[in-house]
């Protein structure tokens, strides 16, 4: 089975929760997940983030649910790396 190992996400979030808390909550969505969050735009009510996620087997649905739970929205998946490490039978 192919596994997602790297994602770059375009996310819109409100100012609250703060960036650190938002990134920590995302990291908790998938075991062993590393999250790097960059603010690329700020307006009076929201922040646009470019979030890079790295891990052995990233659960995109869990990350998407975590984003929604914190009042954010996933605008796009801008980059993805997938690995197929199964041997042919």
C-alpha positions in Angstrom: 0.0 0.0 0.0 1.3 3.5 -0.8 1.9 5.8 2.1 1.9 9.6 2.2 5.2 10.8 3.6 5.2 14.6 2.8 2.5 17.2 2.3 2.4 20.9 1.7 -1.0 22.4 2.6 -2.5 25.8 2.0 -4.6 26.6 5.1 -6.8 29.5 6.1 -7.2 29.9 9.9 -8.6 32.4 12.3 -6.1 34.3 14.5 -7.2 32.2 17.5 -5.8 29.6 18.2 -2.3 30.9 18.0 0.1 29.5 15.4 2.0 27.3 17.9 -1.1 25.7 19.3 -2.5 25.2 15.8 0.7 23.4 14.7 0.8 21.3 17.8 -2.8 20.2 17.3 -2.0 19.2 13.7 1.0 17.2 14.8 -1.2 15.2 17.2 -3.4 14.1 14.3 -1.0 11.4 13.0 1.7 9.5 15.0 5.2 10.6 14.3 4.1 13.7 12.3 6.4 16.6 12.0 4.7 20.0 11.2 6.3 23.2 9.9 3.8 26.1 9.7 4.7 29.3 7.8 2.4 32.4 7.9 2.3 33.8 4.4 -0.5 36.4 4.8 -2.4 38.1 7.6 -5.5 40.1 7.5 -7.8 41.5 10.2 -9.5 38.2 11.0 -7.5 35.3 9.4 -4.0 34.0 8.7 -3.0 32.1 5.5 -0.5 29.3 6.3 1.7 27.1 4.2 2.0 24.0 6.3 4.6 21.2 5.6 3.9 17.8 7.1 6.4 15.0 7.2 5.9 11.5 8.5 6.0 7.8 7.9 2.3 7.4 7.1 0.4 10.7 7.1 -3.4 10.5 7.6 -4.7 13.4 5.4 -8.3 12.9 6.6 -7.2 13.2 10.3 -5.2 16.4 9.5 -8.2 17.8 7.6 -10.5 17.1 10.5 -8.0 18.7 12.9 -7.9 21.8 10.8 -11.7 22.0 10.7 -12.0 21.4 14.5 -9.8 24.5 15.0 -12.0 26.7 12.8 -9.6 26.5 9.8 -10.1 25.4 6.2 -7.9 23.4 3.9 -7.7 25.4 0.7 -5.4 23.0 -1.3 -2.8 20.3 -1.2 0.0 22.0 -3.0 2.6 19.2 -2.8 2.5 15.5 -2.0 5.0 12.7 -1.8 3.9 9.1 -1.7 5.9 6.0 -1.3 5.0 2.4 -2.3 7.2 0.1 -0.2 5.3 -3.1 -0.8 6.9 -6.0 -2.6 5.1 -7.5 -5.6 3.6 -10.9 -4.8 
